[in-house]
């Protein structure tokens, strides 16, 4: 992998224990094919993917060493790495890849890659070759290979995490910690450099900060913006900003099945009432970029004029609400995850601005599990502050795999034109034509205002990662996933 990287000047040292904390424990049933924040460190430590994107979003070998598309983009042939082994010692084969890819179809898993997996017909008759045939041309399906981690099939669903990655799982004390040890048989010779990784589960952010500043912790995930700014000014620490791929965005999801939100003029008013710049400066402590569209500037779909559609304009918001006959006695729930301080801060800023245009939005904090249930059932019943991703992959992947943009979606929005344009994005292999389709899709999202982008973040949605300066050679890929095989400690 050639990820985004903070390169150390001196040769790497070997040994030591890398101590990391995160707020939430592992969700076992999702391992390792569902990309959810609390599982990402586990995935990067224990598992590998077939391919990975480099800093230019170009695919590079991992467990697959080469690949070839058919001329019609309906068949993909991958040659697998000889000598890659699971932590049990068993060889990684095409049958293992087939098992993991076919698991993506399981509706109970809720994988981001379900739509691609349903089109796959997989031939694993040669242990060293994987042949995937698709129902239709599917160049963008390569994203699913980049984002699918390969587990030893018998370990799925068990608390015995077995992959081919740089570290072997040793133990898990639920609610407390997970321990990983160096994989001496890793396919990247000489790596990893660290002997052990201790991943602590610490819901109390202040407790983790104290441990970092007292040198009892090397790395903390999801640091509040103001704390990150304070530590960034101290040479003893480094702030790890993984947003270079544009994979993390904040947005407001509006439920169009709610009668009061059914008129798109109302939803447009809600977008004009978003003080995106203030949210970036205050709630995100400057770690972000205000945005009206869901594309980072380097993406094929980015258009600077579209991205300025909803500059903060309370006067325009009031006009739209008046033309829609808005009833000022209406109350709109504004749902937010109670355990994420950044989300709550965004909701409170937004609530005040909505009040300024005559909208009574009531912030309703809920647990992550409660909100996931409402999202899955498409029963938001108002507005939701959420983090979302996949914007830095192919547009077809975004519109078929992003939870809030695909059809069906938690906003309960659909239209014949929107669905038709998504189908065109999937079927189009020519980038020039695809750019036009994506422009039209983006315009539908802007006009219909069922998802209101707020900002592209420069770190994880819960806040940036902060590490002590003794943690060297930190690198990350286009998903914001850290390459722990490259990390070493300056003892």
Secondary structure, DSSP 4 states (H G I P E B T S, - for coil): ---EE---SSPPP---EEEEEESS---GGGTTTS--GGGHHHHHHH-EESEEE-TTS-EEESSEEEEEE-TTSSEEEEEEPTT-B-TTSPBP-HHHHHHHHHHTT-TTT--TTHHHHTTEEEE-SSTTEEEEEESS--GGGHHHHHT-EE--GGGTTSS----SSSEEEEEEETTTEEEEEE-TT-SSTT----SEEEEEE---HHHHHHHHHTTS-SEEEEE-HHHHHHHHTSTTEEEE--GGG---EEEEEE-TTSGGG-SHHHHHHHHHT--HHHHHHHTTTT-EEE-SSS--TTSTT--HHHHTTT---HHHHHHHHHHTT--TT-EEEEEEETT-HHHHHHHHHHHHHHHHTT-EEEEEEE-HHHHHHHHHTT---SEEEEEE--TTS-HHHHHHH-TTTSSS-TT----HHHHHHHHHHHH---HHHHHHHHHHHHHHHHHH-SEEEEEEESSBTTBEEEEETTEE--EE-TTS-B-GGG-EE--
